[in-house]
């Protein structure tokens, strides 16, 4: 595969449309992530405690192995370049003024309330799947979030509740969901700051076992945490 150039160049509107069209096309697996889910997924990978290499996350984005997904080598190169540029642009945002981060669903206009809620839920599910790829390394933040402290409420709660995780999710009102959507950016910043000491210590990540790696179709109705994810 030819060497990619310009991988630090952010995606423009046309680039995003090309990427979205591919992910929603019949030639993707039908289980590929939406743009909203992809934004959440990449955000989790970028700010998390351990590096996840492209050969690990690509099947989760596509919902399938790469073989047979693309119509040509050129298309594979183009889509992979867009994905890498997208991820790099999120990483660059946290290397710059991280406080300015906003999830993609806050930058979009929606025709209906249902569309907006669906986009936020997809983003949150994508973020959770990003955590699941390094579930053991993410455990310290769950230990902190389990502590009964108001100071820790914004670490994971908004994202988990938007994703449909937790006993309180069935009691959420439309107003509750609006509040949660508005708290996602702050939650992400708290997660980013939580992992800074871990990244600075450069603790080697746990080694994954390719033979046991699962390809999880992106099902927005599925619960992403459970015995298999641990």
Protein Blocks (a to p, Z undefined) as FASTA:
>chain_A
ZZdehklbccdfklmmmmmmmmmmmklnolaccfklmmmmmmmmmmmmbdcdfklmmmmm
nopafehkagbfklmmmmmmmmmmmmmmmmmmmmmmmklpccfklmpccfbfklmmmmmm
mmmmmmmmmmmmmmmlmmmmmmmmmpccfklmmmmmmmmmmnopajklmmpcfklmmmmm
mmmmmmmmmmmmmmmmmmmnopacddddfklpccddddfkbcfbdfklZZ
